[in-house]
């Protein structure tokens, strides 16, 4: 594995005997998952998805991507939740690979957002990809109505057949019917994979291929993680180690987990992680509240609270061995700011010392923390990271005795909203 | 006041007798603040700052802004914490007023971030504003070294005298010495106002004026809020009502406050709020953990947890009466998505129904919530909002019996980092 887990800043919070005591429950969770006998078994298709993804599928997506980049300057991706965050996490992580820009729509109900977006794209050559299982989710459905009108003003019906691509239910639903009627190209969503686990399905892979991302590397990384994370060994299997540690911390009153990164490129991995963990665990009055910070920015914001505030949280740091850029700090004759000690070093050298200092200081302040390290910002590492977190949350969910694969609470506000809107 | 506070979704969580019981403590907090007898009194200069800000000062900043826009296409603002987030919150809130773009630097230690920024700005005409009390804070100091080198490659020493502006300590410090030596124009920071309260000082006003923002309106709004929020009446004074309610909820075990917005333009108001509240309250093992969500995006992410997860939080919604944009939802002959019920409506109509439905659903799910409404996205509303939150956190801080105006915990990681870097 390129990614590593370090748990040395847990001393005194979680003990060897805590791990030993929970082993029977972990074994049960492991077996439920592997044998598909646990809660939510109908949505565990993500488990062996990396292995099941064929070269022919990847070739098809990559070829489509090449075609799109020939006739389009950019892509608008319409989707929300799992049909938005995973894609965006991947694109920001792999920003240096990206060949054409991807804009997002249908991920909010903001008039201003869409107004500025359409104004900016007025004169561009555009492909639209709509990602929605049903085609009736409010945000993407309304955005698609508005963007379809915009596209019809730019292009003929024939031209739209190659410029609108729908990723949706393969047999039924509004988007399926509309695609059939209008002749839009479609790709199927996987019926056994929930939205928050869908980044390695066509919902993620198709738009990523359009942007020119190395989706073969992504799947290769996920396959490596699938292999590594299937072993029932709570020391060796880092997904299990992470899952169990956070469960044990929760049982000791740590009700908030803060995912803390030191790279801008990881901001949307944090957002993706918050959906994955929050939606999988937060039910039946249980769950660790998933929060995130972007360091060192937020050391000058939430740093004070984490150091000395209410002792309700633990931290998980996410850093990269190689930053992928060079940015040398210049020397100064007068050295008025007293930073000639780092002149000639890369800025990332200071960033890494900031991480070390923060982890030590917060640990001493009463905040246990773990460290996840990726080797570099490439598709293989990202594939490993996605799968690692997916496997981990499944295990914590089973330990919490919730169904990690449903999201019944999401309906509550929708039902009320449709009443207010007079929607049948 | 243009901004309003609604507390109807608290029924059953906070009672009339809870407010009555706490009145003596609130009166004490109020008197400590007004008479400057409480903890941290040396940093309460923000209290009457709106009133003390003169027309001559505003004229000077506005004139500087006009000069900058004549010779520059954009501004790079170098700063972190209070010298970054408040400015950015204001600019995103007032995006439709902004005349030239402002880019941020010195707010992280990311090589890739600076690499992309300087690449993008290679051919632009640039003014740099450096905001740092001392000039020795790591992130802005290192960014300034790198950006100064970049600017020296573009401009002569004489040209730099009008293109580099420093907002710093008026008498001492590294940035003061450097400005004097090089002939850079300077503005003083207020010594009696902490960073997180500094958005209405030159640290915020000078770069806002460069961007073409209506800083007179901002100060006018703050003056209105200063007047409104100085009254010792816990029903009428909305800053007090908000402060006390959140304190009472905390005492009942609600350890997380989620600030929830429904507009993209409020995302950095959320970040500013997190610093203000987290850094002011999070000490001595106390404090409400400040988290944020951006709805409706995050209804498809953290919505499940808020509806049904561990009951540790309350919510504060922040919405706007007027969105400021028009984005009409088109009708559809087939109505396959079943949304013709909102055809012809503005997208913001649906957004507001989403708010109403969410507030009801979360309340019924066991999450008490409050609503802060702004009238519209203008400078006056923003000035009121900034002051409202500042006054509120001072009161909650005193109720918690902490010093709301210091941040001793921020030094812990810095000390360790300087050791690791070999910095004297």
Interface residues (C-beta under 8 A of the other chain):
Chain A: X80 X81 X82 X84 X85 X95 X96 X107 X108 X109 X110 X111 X112 X113 X114 X115 X116 X135 X136 X138 X139 X141 X142 X144 X145 X146 X148 X149 X174 X175 X177 X178 X181 X195 X255 X256 X262 X263 X264 X265 X271 X274 X275 X278 X279 X281 X282 X283 X284 X285 X286 X287 X288 X289 X290 X291 X294 X295 X296 X297 X298 X299 X300 X301 X302 X303 X304 X305 X306 X307 X308 X309 X310 X311 X312 X313 X323 X324 X325 X326 X327 X329 X330 X332 X334 X336 X337 X338 X339 X341 X342 X346 X347 X348 X350 X351 X353 X354 X356 X357 X358 X360 X361 X362 X364 X365 X407 X408 X409 X410 X412 X413 X414 X415 X416 X417 X419 X420 X421 X422 X423 X424
Chain B: X80 X81 X82 X84 X85 X95 X96 X107 X108 X109 X110 X111 X112 X113 X114 X115 X116 X135 X136 X138 X139 X141 X142 X144 X145 X146 X148 X149 X174 X175 X177 X178 X181 X195 X255 X256 X262 X263 X264 X265 X271 X274 X275 X278 X279 X281 X282 X283 X284 X285 X286 X287 X288 X289 X290 X291 X294 X295 X296 X297 X298 X299 X300 X301 X302 X303 X304 X305 X306 X307 X308 X309 X310 X311 X312 X313 X323 X324 X325 X326 X327 X329 X330 X332 X334 X336 X337 X338 X339 X341 X342 X346 X347 X348 X350 X351 X353 X354 X356 X357 X358 X360 X361 X362 X364 X365 X407 X408 X409 X410 X412 X413 X414 X415 X416 X417 X419 X420 X421 X422 X423 X424
